[in-house]
Amino acid sequence: MAAIGVTKSKLSDQRFVIYGAGSAGLGIAVQLRDAMVSTDNVSEEEANRKFYLLDKQELIKKVFT
């Protein structure tokens, strides 16, 4: 959030790659998504498209259901 303030950009302008699709990785993704929805007034669907989760084998195609 500090970097967003310094660069004067919106959280919803960013894309996120999270390596590790376990409970911690998903928890961080959910918190970031919820922050986008509440601070930038974007829909959950639009915010969901900003995330790419990787596990040890490959990219996980569907992050949020």
N, CA, C and O atoms as a Tripos MOL2 file, in Angstrom:
@<TRIPOS>MOLECULE
protein
  260   259    65     0     0
PROTEIN
NO_CHARGES

@<TRIPOS>ATOM
      1 N           0.8270   -1.1870    0.0000 N.3       1 MET1
      2 CA          0.0000    0.0000    0.0000 C.3       1 MET1
      3 C           0.8730    1.2540    0.0000 C.2       1 MET1
      4 O           0.5040    2.2740   -0.5820 O.2       1 MET1
      5 N           2.0290    1.1710    0.6540 N.am      2 ALA2
      6 CA          2.9390    2.3160    0.6600 C.3       2 ALA2
      7 C           3.4470    2.6110   -0.7540 C.2       2 ALA2
      8 O           3.5560    3.7750   -1.1420 O.2       2 ALA2
      9 N           3.7520    1.5860   -1.5080 N.am      3 ALA3
     10 CA          4.2410    1.7810   -2.8780 C.3       3 ALA3
     11 C           3.1760    2.4040   -3.7640 C.2       3 ALA3
     12 O           3.4850    3.2260   -4.6270 O.2       3 ALA3
     13 N           1.9330    2.0210   -3.5580 N.am      4 ILE4
     14 CA          0.8380    2.6070   -4.3250 C.3       4 ILE4
     15 C           0.7260    4.0980   -4.0210 C.2       4 ILE4
     16 O           0.4780    4.8980   -4.9230 O.2       4 ILE4
     17 N           0.9050    4.4710   -2.7670 N.am      5 GLY5
     18 CA          0.8480    5.8800   -2.3860 C.3       5 GLY5
     19 C           1.9840    6.6860   -2.9910 C.2       5 GLY5
     20 O           1.7820    7.8220   -3.4190 O.2       5 GLY5
     21 N           3.1710    6.1090   -3.0290 N.am      6 VAL6
     22 CA          4.3340    6.8180   -3.5740 C.3       6 VAL6
     23 C           4.2010    6.9940   -5.0830 C.2       6 VAL6
     24 O           4.5160    8.0600   -5.6120 O.2       6 VAL6
     25 N           3.7380    5.9590   -5.7770 N.am      7 THR7
     26 CA          3.6480    6.0290   -7.2450 C.3       7 THR7
     27 C           2.3800    6.7100   -7.7340 C.2       7 THR7
     28 O           2.2260    6.9480   -8.9320 O.2       7 THR7
     29 N           1.4670    7.0290   -6.8130 N.am      8 LYS8
     30 CA          0.1990    7.6800   -7.1600 C.3       8 LYS8
     31 C          -0.6180    6.8490   -8.1470 C.2       8 LYS8
     32 O          -1.3130    7.4000   -9.0010 O.2       8 LYS8
     33 N          -0.5360    5.5450   -8.0330 N.am      9 SER9
     34 CA         -1.3430    4.6670   -8.8690 C.3       9 SER9
     35 C          -2.4070    4.0000   -8.0090 C.2       9 SER9
     36 O          -2.4220    4.1570   -6.7880 O.2       9 SER9
     37 N          -3.2910    3.2600   -8.6540 N.am     10 LYS10
     38 CA         -4.3390    2.5660   -7.9270 C.3      10 LYS10
     39 C          -3.9430    1.1030   -7.7600 C.2      10 LYS10
     40 O          -3.2090    0.5500   -8.5780 O.2      10 LYS10
     41 N          -4.4270    0.4980   -6.7130 N.am     11 LEU11
     42 CA         -4.1750   -0.9160   -6.4720 C.3      11 LEU11
     43 C          -4.7310   -1.7580   -7.6150 C.2      11 LEU11
     44 O          -4.1390   -2.7690   -7.9930 O.2      11 LEU11
     45 N          -5.8510   -1.3450   -8.1550 N.am     12 SER12
     46 CA         -6.4720   -2.1080   -9.2390 C.3      12 SER12
     47 C          -5.7160   -1.9930  -10.5620 C.2      12 SER12
     48 O          -6.0370   -2.7090  -11.5100 O.2      12 SER12
     49 N          -4.7260   -1.1150  -10.6490 N.am     13 ASP13
     50 CA         -3.8850   -1.0150  -11.8430 C.3      13 ASP13
     51 C          -2.7680   -2.0570  -11.8410 C.2      13 ASP13
     52 O          -2.1020   -2.2530  -12.8580 O.2      13 ASP13
     53 N          -2.5640   -2.7120  -10.7280 N.am     14 GLN14
     54 CA         -1.4730   -3.6650  -10.5770 C.3      14 GLN14
     55 C          -1.9260   -5.0680  -10.9570 C.2      14 GLN14
     56 O          -3.1180   -5.3760  -10.9440 O.2      14 GLN14
     57 N          -0.9530   -5.9170  -11.2960 N.am     15 ARG15
     58 CA         -1.1910   -7.3470  -11.4740 C.3      15 ARG15
     59 C          -0.3420   -8.0710  -10.4540 C.2      15 ARG15
     60 O           0.7530   -7.6220  -10.1160 O.2      15 ARG15
     61 N          -0.8420   -9.1840   -9.9640 N.am     16 PHE16
     62 CA         -0.1690   -9.9050   -8.8930 C.3      16 PHE16
     63 C           0.1080  -11.3410   -9.2920 C.2      16 PHE16
     64 O          -0.7820  -12.0490   -9.7640 O.2      16 PHE16
     65 N           1.3410  -11.7620   -9.0990 N.am     17 VAL17
     66 CA          1.7270  -13.1550   -9.2780 C.3      17 VAL17
     67 C           2.1130  -13.6670   -7.9010 C.2      17 VAL17
     68 O           3.0180  -13.1300   -7.2620 O.2      17 VAL17
     69 N           1.4300  -14.6970   -7.4500 N.am     18 ILE18
     70 CA          1.6710  -15.2460   -6.1260 C.3      18 ILE18
     71 C           2.1700  -16.6670   -6.3030 C.2      18 ILE18
     72 O           1.4690  -17.5190   -6.8500 O.2      18 ILE18
     73 N           3.3830  -16.9170   -5.8390 N.am     19 TYR19
     74 CA          3.9560  -18.2570   -5.9220 C.3      19 TYR19
     75 C           3.6500  -18.9750   -4.6160 C.2      19 TYR19
     76 O           4.1570  -18.6170   -3.5530 O.2      19 TYR19
     77 N           2.8310  -19.9700   -4.7210 N.am     20 GLY20
     78 CA          2.3860  -20.7140   -3.5490 C.3      20 GLY20
     79 C           0.8950  -20.5320   -3.3950 C.2      20 GLY20
     80 O           0.4340  -19.5050   -2.8970 O.2      20 GLY20
     81 N           0.1460  -21.5220   -3.8200 N.am     21 ALA21
     82 CA         -1.3050  -21.4050   -3.8220 C.3      21 ALA21
     83 C          -1.9250  -22.0870   -2.6100 C.2      21 ALA21
     84 O          -3.0390  -22.6070   -2.6870 O.2      21 ALA21
     85 N          -1.2150  -22.0840   -1.5070 N.am     22 GLY22
     86 CA         -1.7520  -22.6430   -0.2660 C.3      22 GLY22
     87 C          -2.5890  -21.6240    0.4640 C.2      22 GLY22
     88 O          -3.0020  -20.6150   -0.1080 O.2      22 GLY22
     89 N          -2.8370  -21.8910    1.7210 N.am     23 SER23
     90 CA         -3.7180  -21.0080    2.4880 C.3      23 SER23
     91 C          -3.1300  -19.6050    2.6550 C.2      23 SER23
     92 O          -3.8750  -18.6260    2.6350 O.2      23 SER23
     93 N          -1.8300  -19.4920    2.8160 N.am     24 ALA24
     94 CA         -1.2230  -18.1620    2.9710 C.3      24 ALA24
     95 C          -1.3060  -17.3660    1.6740 C.2      24 ALA24
     96 O          -1.6840  -16.1940    1.6950 O.2      24 ALA24
     97 N          -0.9620  -17.9790    0.5550 N.am     25 GLY25
     98 CA         -1.0260  -17.2940   -0.7310 C.3      25 GLY25
     99 C          -2.4410  -16.8620   -1.0750 C.2      25 GLY25
    100 O          -2.6660  -15.7410   -1.5310 O.2      25 GLY25
    101 N          -3.3910  -17.7610   -0.8520 N.am     26 LEU26
    102 CA         -4.7870  -17.4100   -1.1230 C.3      26 LEU26
    103 C          -5.2990  -16.3450   -0.1670 C.2      26 LEU26
    104 O          -6.0860  -15.4830   -0.5570 O.2      26 LEU26
    105 N          -4.8580  -16.3990    1.0740 N.am     27 GLY27
    106 CA         -5.2690  -15.3820    2.0390 C.3      27 GLY27
    107 C          -4.7920  -13.9970    1.6410 C.2      27 GLY27
    108 O          -5.5350  -13.0230    1.7630 O.2      27 GLY27
    109 N          -3.5670  -13.9040    1.1700 N.am     28 ILE28
    110 CA         -3.0330  -12.6240    0.7080 C.3      28 ILE28
    111 C          -3.7900  -12.1510   -0.5230 C.2      28 ILE28
    112 O          -4.1190  -10.9700   -0.6330 O.2      28 ILE28
    113 N          -4.0680  -13.0580   -1.4460 N.am     29 ALA29
    114 CA         -4.8150  -12.6970   -2.6500 C.3      29 ALA29
    115 C          -6.1990  -12.1680   -2.2950 C.2      29 ALA29
    116 O          -6.6510  -11.1790   -2.8720 O.2      29 ALA29
    117 N          -6.8660  -12.8090   -1.3660 N.am     30 VAL30
    118 CA         -8.2050  -12.3630   -0.9490 C.3      30 VAL30
    119 C          -8.1320  -10.9800   -0.3070 C.2      30 VAL30
    120 O          -8.9840  -10.1320   -0.5710 O.2      30 VAL30
    121 N          -7.1300  -10.7460    0.5270 N.am     31 GLN31
    122 CA         -7.0040   -9.4270    1.1580 C.3      31 GLN31
    123 C          -6.7420   -8.3410    0.1270 C.2      31 GLN31
    124 O          -7.3300   -7.2620    0.1980 O.2      31 GLN31
    125 N          -5.8620   -8.6160   -0.8320 N.am     32 LEU32
    126 CA         -5.5880   -7.6360   -1.8730 C.3      32 LEU32
    127 C          -6.8230   -7.3940   -2.7380 C.2      32 LEU32
    128 O          -7.1350   -6.2520   -3.0780 O.2      32 LEU32
    129 N          -7.5230   -8.4710   -3.0900 N.am     33 ARG33
    130 CA         -8.7390   -8.3270   -3.8910 C.3      33 ARG33
    131 C          -9.7750   -7.4890   -3.1530 C.2      33 ARG33
    132 O         -10.3720   -6.5850   -3.7380 O.2      33 ARG33
    133 N          -9.9900   -7.7790   -1.8870 N.am     34 ASP34
    134 CA        -10.9690   -7.0190   -1.1150 C.3      34 ASP34
    135 C         -10.5690   -5.5510   -0.9810 C.2      34 ASP34
    136 O         -11.4280   -4.6690   -0.9650 O.2      34 ASP34
    137 N          -9.2740   -5.2940   -0.8840 N.am     35 ALA35
    138 CA         -8.8040   -3.9000   -0.8300 C.3      35 ALA35
    139 C          -9.0860   -3.1930   -2.1420 C.2      35 ALA35
    140 O          -9.4700   -2.0230   -2.1370 O.2      35 ALA35
    141 N          -8.9060   -3.8740   -3.2640 N.am     36 MET36
    142 CA         -9.2220   -3.2790   -4.5690 C.3      36 MET36
    143 C         -10.7010   -2.9340   -4.6650 C.2      36 MET36
    144 O         -11.0720   -1.8570   -5.1300 O.2      36 MET36
    145 N         -11.5310   -3.8560   -4.2210 N.am     37 VAL37
    146 CA        -12.9800   -3.6520   -4.2960 C.3      37 VAL37
    147 C         -13.3910   -2.4590   -3.4360 C.2      37 VAL37
    148 O         -14.1960   -1.6310   -3.8640 O.2      37 VAL37
    149 N         -12.8430   -2.3700   -2.2360 N.am     38 SER38
    150 CA        -13.2830   -1.3010   -1.3310 C.3      38 SER38
    151 C         -12.6310    0.0450   -1.6330 C.2      38 SER38
    152 O         -13.2940    1.0740   -1.5090 O.2      38 SER38
    153 N         -11.3640    0.0780   -2.0210 N.am     39 THR39
    154 CA        -10.7100    1.3750   -2.2250 C.3      39 THR39
    155 C         -10.8360    1.9060   -3.6440 C.2      39 THR39
    156 O         -10.9110    3.1190   -3.8450 O.2      39 THR39
    157 N         -10.8600    1.0130   -4.6360 N.am     40 ASP40
    158 CA        -10.9010    1.4630   -6.0320 C.3      40 ASP40
    159 C         -12.2700    1.2990   -6.6760 C.2      40 ASP40
    160 O         -12.4580    1.6480   -7.8420 O.2      40 ASP40
    161 N         -13.2210    0.7690   -5.9210 N.am     41 ASN41
    162 CA        -14.5960    0.5910   -6.4060 C.3      41 ASN41
    163 C         -14.6700   -0.1980   -7.7100 C.2      41 ASN41
    164 O         -15.3900    0.1840   -8.6330 O.2      41 ASN41
    165 N         -13.9280   -1.2950   -7.7830 N.am     42 VAL42
    166 CA        -14.0320   -2.2120   -8.9200 C.3      42 VAL42
    167 C         -14.8290   -3.4280   -8.4720 C.2      42 VAL42
    168 O         -14.9340   -3.7090   -7.2780 O.2      42 VAL42
    169 N         -15.3820   -4.1390   -9.4270 N.am     43 SER43
    170 CA        -16.1440   -5.3370   -9.0820 C.3      43 SER43
    171 C         -15.1900   -6.4580   -8.6690 C.2      43 SER43
    172 O         -14.0040   -6.4280   -8.9970 O.2      43 SER43
    173 N         -15.7160   -7.4360   -7.9510 N.am     44 GLU44
    174 CA        -14.8930   -8.5840   -7.5660 C.3      44 GLU44
    175 C         -14.3890   -9.3180   -8.7930 C.2      44 GLU44
    176 O         -13.2470   -9.7770   -8.8130 O.2      44 GLU44
    177 N         -15.2220   -9.4360   -9.8140 N.am     45 GLU45
    178 CA        -14.8190  -10.1380  -11.0370 C.3      45 GLU45
    179 C         -13.6300   -9.4550  -11.7030 C.2      45 GLU45
    180 O         -12.6900  -10.1200  -12.1380 O.2      45 GLU45
    181 N         -13.6730   -8.1340  -11.7800 N.am     46 GLU46
    182 CA        -12.5670   -7.3870  -12.3760 C.3      46 GLU46
    183 C         -11.3050   -7.5320  -11.5280 C.2      46 GLU46
    184 O         -10.2130   -7.7190  -12.0640 O.2      46 GLU46
    185 N         -11.4530   -7.4460  -10.2260 N.am     47 ALA47
    186 CA        -10.3020   -7.5940   -9.3270 C.3      47 ALA47
    187 C          -9.7210   -9.0030   -9.4170 C.2      47 ALA47
    188 O          -8.5030   -9.1700   -9.3680 O.2      47 ALA47
    189 N         -10.5730  -10.0140   -9.5460 N.am     48 ASN48
    190 CA        -10.0940  -11.3960   -9.6510 C.3      48 ASN48
    191 C          -9.1820  -11.6050  -10.8450 C.2      48 ASN48
    192 O          -8.2610  -12.4200  -10.7940 O.2      48 ASN48
    193 N          -9.4350  -10.8750  -11.9150 N.am     49 ARG49
    194 CA         -8.6260  -11.0430  -13.1370 C.3      49 ARG49
    195 C          -7.2030  -10.5030  -12.9940 C.2      49 ARG49
    196 O          -6.3820  -10.7070  -13.8880 O.2      49 ARG49
    197 N          -6.8990   -9.8340  -11.9120 N.am     50 LYS50
    198 CA         -5.5730   -9.2590  -11.6970 C.3      50 LYS50
    199 C          -4.5980  -10.2400  -11.0350 C.2      50 LYS50
    200 O          -3.4370   -9.8950  -10.8110 O.2      50 LYS50
    201 N          -5.0520  -11.4430  -10.7240 N.am     51 PHE51
    202 CA         -4.2480  -12.3880   -9.9520 C.3      51 PHE51
    203 C          -3.8580  -13.6040  -10.7650 C.2      51 PHE51
    204 O          -4.6490  -14.1490  -11.5360 O.2      51 PHE51
    205 N          -2.6070  -14.0150  -10.5690 N.am     52 TYR52
    206 CA         -2.0750  -15.2430  -11.1560 C.3      52 TYR52
    207 C          -1.4020  -16.0090  -10.0270 C.2      52 TYR52
    208 O          -0.4550  -15.5200   -9.4110 O.2      52 TYR52
    209 N          -1.8930  -17.2000   -9.7650 N.am     53 LEU53
    210 CA         -1.3120  -18.0240   -8.7130 C.3      53 LEU53
    211 C          -0.5480  -19.1830   -9.3380 C.2      53 LEU53
    212 O          -1.0120  -19.8130  -10.2890 O.2      53 LEU53
    213 N           0.6050  -19.4470   -8.7970 N.am     54 LEU54
    214 CA          1.4310  -20.5590   -9.2510 C.3      54 LEU54
    215 C           1.5990  -21.5380   -8.1120 C.2      54 LEU54
    216 O           1.7480  -21.1430   -6.9560 O.2      54 LEU54
    217 N           1.5750  -22.8240   -8.4440 N.am     55 ASP55
    218 CA          2.0020  -23.8110   -7.4670 C.3      55 ASP55
    219 C           3.2980  -24.4060   -7.9880 C.2      55 ASP55
    220 O           3.8500  -23.9040   -8.9670 O.2      55 ASP55
    221 N           3.7870  -25.4390   -7.3750 N.am     56 LYS56
    222 CA          5.0990  -25.9490   -7.7630 C.3      56 LYS56
    223 C           5.1060  -26.5850   -9.1440 C.2      56 LYS56
    224 O           6.1790  -26.8300   -9.6950 O.2      56 LYS56
    225 N           3.9400  -26.8600   -9.7190 N.am     57 GLN57
    226 CA          3.9120  -27.4850  -11.0280 C.3      57 GLN57
    227 C           3.5110  -26.5530  -12.1640 C.2      57 GLN57
    228 O           4.0420  -26.6700  -13.2680 O.2      57 GLN57
    229 N           2.6000  -25.6470  -11.9220 N.am     58 GLU58
    230 CA          2.1210  -24.8300  -13.0310 C.3      58 GLU58
    231 C           1.2620  -23.6740  -12.5550 C.2      58 GLU58
    232 O           0.9750  -23.5210  -11.3680 O.2      58 GLU58
    233 N           0.8650  -22.8720  -13.5200 N.am     59 LEU59
    234 CA         -0.0650  -21.7870  -13.2790 C.3      59 LEU59
    235 C          -1.4400  -22.3690  -12.9830 C.2      59 LEU59
    236 O          -1.8990  -23.2780  -13.6740 O.2      59 LEU59
    237 N          -2.0740  -21.8570  -11.9820 N.am     60 ILE60
    238 CA         -3.4380  -22.2650  -11.6520 C.3      60 ILE60
    239 C          -4.3750  -21.3350  -12.4060 C.2      60 ILE60
    240 O          -4.3440  -20.1220  -12.2010 O.2      60 ILE60
    241 N          -5.1890  -21.8820  -13.2580 N.am     61 LYS61
    242 CA         -6.0120  -21.0710  -14.1540 C.3      61 LYS61
    243 C          -7.1280  -20.3200  -13.4460 C.2      61 LYS61
    244 O          -7.3520  -19.1420  -13.7250 O.2      61 LYS61
    245 N          -7.8240  -20.9740  -12.5440 N.am     62 LYS62
    246 CA         -8.9670  -20.3450  -11.9090 C.3      62 LYS62
    247 C          -8.6150  -20.0710  -10.4500 C.2      62 LYS62
    248 O          -8.4780  -20.9990   -9.6540 O.2      62 LYS62
    249 N          -8.4720  -18.8040  -10.1070 N.am     63 VAL63
    250 CA         -8.0580  -18.4430   -8.7590 C.3      63 VAL63
    251 C          -9.2440  -18.4270   -7.8180 C.2      63 VAL63
    252 O          -9.2400  -19.1080   -6.7930 O.2      63 VAL63
    253 N         -10.2530  -17.6570   -8.1600 N.am     64 PHE64
    254 CA        -11.4220  -17.5050   -7.3030 C.3      64 PHE64
    255 C         -12.6160  -18.1620   -7.9740 C.2      64 PHE64
    256 O         -12.7880  -18.0660   -9.1890 O.2      64 PHE64
    257 N         -13.4270  -18.8190   -7.1880 N.am     65 THR65
    258 CA        -14.6240  -19.4280   -7.7580 C.3      65 THR65
    259 C         -15.8530  -18.7100   -7.2950 C.2      65 THR65
    260 O         -16.9640  -19.0820   -7.6740 O.2      65 THR65
@<TRIPOS>BOND
     1     1     2 1
     2     2     3 1
     3     3     4 2
     4     3     5 am
     5     5     6 1
     6     6     7 1
     7     7     8 2
     8     7     9 am
     9     9    10 1
    10    10    11 1
    11    11    12 2
    12    11    13 am
    13    13    14 1
    14    14    15 1
    15    15    16 2
    16    15    17 am
    17    17    18 1
    18    18    19 1
    19    19    20 2
    20    19    21 am
    21    21    22 1
    22    22    23 1
    23    23    24 2
    24    23    25 am
    25    25    26 1
    26    26    27 1
    27    27    28 2
    28    27    29 am
    29    29    30 1
    30    30    31 1
    31    31    32 2
    32    31    33 am
    33    33    34 1
    34    34    35 1
    35    35    36 2
    36    35    37 am
    37    37    38 1
    38    38    39 1
    39    39    40 2
    40    39    41 am
    41    41    42 1
    42    42    43 1
    43    43    44 2
    44    43    45 am
    45    45    46 1
    46    46    47 1
    47    47    48 2
    48    47    49 am
    49    49    50 1
    50    50    51 1
    51    51    52 2
    52    51    53 am
    53    53    54 1
    54    54    55 1
    55    55    56 2
    56    55    57 am
    57    57    58 1
    58    58    59 1
    59    59    60 2
    60    59    61 am
    61    61    62 1
    62    62    63 1
    63    63    64 2
    64    63    65 am
    65    65    66 1
    66    66    67 1
    67    67    68 2
    68    67    69 am
    69    69    70 1
    70    70    71 1
    71    71    72 2
    72    71    73 am
    73    73    74 1
    74    74    75 1
    75    75    76 2
    76    75    77 am
    77    77    78 1
    78    78    79 1
    79    79    80 2
    80    79    81 am
    81    81    82 1
    82    82    83 1
    83    83    84 2
    84    83    85 am
    85    85    86 1
    86    86    87 1
    87    87    88 2
    88    87    89 am
    89    89    90 1
    90    90    91 1
    91    91    92 2
    92    91    93 am
    93    93    94 1
    94    94    95 1
    95    95    96 2
    96    95    97 am
    97    97    98 1
    98    98    99 1
    99    99   100 2
   100    99   101 am
   101   101   102 1
   102   102   103 1
   103   103   104 2
   104   103   105 am
   105   105   106 1
   106   106   107 1
   107   107   108 2
   108   107   109 am
   109   109   110 1
   110   110   111 1
   111   111   112 2
   112   111   113 am
   113   113   114 1
   114   114   115 1
   115   115   116 2
   116   115   117 am
   117   117   118 1
   118   118   119 1
   119   119   120 2
   120   119   121 am
   121   121   122 1
   122   122   123 1
   123   123   124 2
   124   123   125 am
   125   125   126 1
   126   126   127 1
   127   127   128 2
   128   127   129 am
   129   129   130 1
   130   130   131 1
   131   131   132 2
   132   131   133 am
   133   133   134 1
   134   134   135 1
   135   135   136 2
   136   135   137 am
   137   137   138 1
   138   138   139 1
   139   139   140 2
   140   139   141 am
   141   141   142 1
   142   142   143 1
   143   143   144 2
   144   143   145 am
   145   145   146 1
   146   146   147 1
   147   147   148 2
   148   147   149 am
   149   149   150 1
   150   150   151 1
   151   151   152 2
   152   151   153 am
   153   153   154 1
   154   154   155 1
   155   155   156 2
   156   155   157 am
   157   157   158 1
   158   158   159 1
   159   159   160 2
   160   159   161 am
   161   161   162 1
   162   162   163 1
   163   163   164 2
   164   163   165 am
   165   165   166 1
   166   166   167 1
   167   167   168 2
   168   167   169 am
   169   169   170 1
   170   170   171 1
   171   171   172 2
   172   171   173 am
   173   173   174 1
   174   174   175 1
   175   175   176 2
   176   175   177 am
   177   177   178 1
   178   178   179 1
   179   179   180 2
   180   179   181 am
   181   181   182 1
   182   182   183 1
   183   183   184 2
   184   183   185 am
   185   185   186 1
   186   186   187 1
   187   187   188 2
   188   187   189 am
   189   189   190 1
   190   190   191 1
   191   191   192 2
   192   191   193 am
   193   193   194 1
   194   194   195 1
   195   195   196 2
   196   195   197 am
   197   197   198 1
   198   198   199 1
   199   199   200 2
   200   199   201 am
   201   201   202 1
   202   202   203 1
   203   203   204 2
   204   203   205 am
   205   205   206 1
   206   206   207 1
   207   207   208 2
   208   207   209 am
   209   209   210 1
   210   210   211 1
   211   211   212 2
   212   211   213 am
   213   213   214 1
   214   214   215 1
   215   215   216 2
   216   215   217 am
   217   217   218 1
   218   218   219 1
   219   219   220 2
   220   219   221 am
   221   221   222 1
   222   222   223 1
   223   223   224 2
   224   223   225 am
   225   225   226 1
   226   226   227 1
   227   227   228 2
   228   227   229 am
   229   229   230 1
   230   230   231 1
   231   231   232 2
   232   231   233 am
   233   233   234 1
   234   234   235 1
   235   235   236 2
   236   235   237 am
   237   237   238 1
   238   238   239 1
   239   239   240 2
   240   239   241 am
   241   241   242 1
   242   242   243 1
   243   243   244 2
   244   243   245 am
   245   245   246 1
   246   246   247 1
   247   247   248 2
   248   247   249 am
   249   249   250 1
   250   250   251 1
   251   251   252 2
   252   251   253 am
   253   253   254 1
   254   254   255 1
   255   255   256 2
   256   255   257 am
   257   257   258 1
   258   258   259 1
   259   259   260 2
@<TRIPOS>SUBSTRUCTURE
     1 MET1         2 RESIDUE 1 A MET
     2 ALA2         6 RESIDUE 1 A ALA
     3 ALA3        10 RESIDUE 1 A ALA
     4 ILE4        14 RESIDUE 1 A ILE
     5 GLY5        18 RESIDUE 1 A GLY
     6 VAL6        22 RESIDUE 1 A VAL
     7 THR7        26 RESIDUE 1 A THR
     8 LYS8        30 RESIDUE 1 A LYS
     9 SER9        34 RESIDUE 1 A SER
    10 LYS10       38 RESIDUE 1 A LYS
    11 LEU11       42 RESIDUE 1 A LEU
    12 SER12       46 RESIDUE 1 A SER
    13 ASP13       50 RESIDUE 1 A ASP
    14 GLN14       54 RESIDUE 1 A GLN
    15 ARG15       58 RESIDUE 1 A ARG
    16 PHE16       62 RESIDUE 1 A PHE
    17 VAL17       66 RESIDUE 1 A VAL
    18 ILE18       70 RESIDUE 1 A ILE
    19 TYR19       74 RESIDUE 1 A TYR
    20 GLY20       78 RESIDUE 1 A GLY
    21 ALA21       82 RESIDUE 1 A ALA
    22 GLY22       86 RESIDUE 1 A GLY
    23 SER23       90 RESIDUE 1 A SER
    24 ALA24       94 RESIDUE 1 A ALA
    25 GLY25       98 RESIDUE 1 A GLY
    26 LEU26      102 RESIDUE 1 A LEU
    27 GLY27      106 RESIDUE 1 A GLY
    28 ILE28      110 RESIDUE 1 A ILE
    29 ALA29      114 RESIDUE 1 A ALA
    30 VAL30      118 RESIDUE 1 A VAL
    31 GLN31      122 RESIDUE 1 A GLN
    32 LEU32      126 RESIDUE 1 A LEU
    33 ARG33      130 RESIDUE 1 A ARG
    34 ASP34      134 RESIDUE 1 A ASP
    35 ALA35      138 RESIDUE 1 A ALA
    36 MET36      142 RESIDUE 1 A MET
    37 VAL37      146 RESIDUE 1 A VAL
    38 SER38      150 RESIDUE 1 A SER
    39 THR39      154 RESIDUE 1 A THR
    40 ASP40      158 RESIDUE 1 A ASP
    41 ASN41      162 RESIDUE 1 A ASN
    42 VAL42      166 RESIDUE 1 A VAL
    43 SER43      170 RESIDUE 1 A SER
    44 GLU44      174 RESIDUE 1 A GLU
    45 GLU45      178 RESIDUE 1 A GLU
    46 GLU46      182 RESIDUE 1 A GLU
    47 ALA47      186 RESIDUE 1 A ALA
    48 ASN48      190 RESIDUE 1 A ASN
    49 ARG49      194 RESIDUE 1 A ARG
    50 LYS50      198 RESIDUE 1 A LYS
    51 PHE51      202 RESIDUE 1 A PHE
    52 TYR52      206 RESIDUE 1 A TYR
    53 LEU53      210 RESIDUE 1 A LEU
    54 LEU54      214 RESIDUE 1 A LEU
    55 ASP55      218 RESIDUE 1 A ASP
    56 LYS56      222 RESIDUE 1 A LYS
    57 GLN57      226 RESIDUE 1 A GLN
    58 GLU58      230 RESIDUE 1 A GLU
    59 LEU59      234 RESIDUE 1 A LEU
    60 ILE60      238 RESIDUE 1 A ILE
    61 LYS61      242 RESIDUE 1 A LYS
    62 LYS62      246 RESIDUE 1 A LYS
    63 VAL63      250 RESIDUE 1 A VAL
    64 PHE64      254 RESIDUE 1 A PHE
    65 THR65      258 RESIDUE 1 A THR
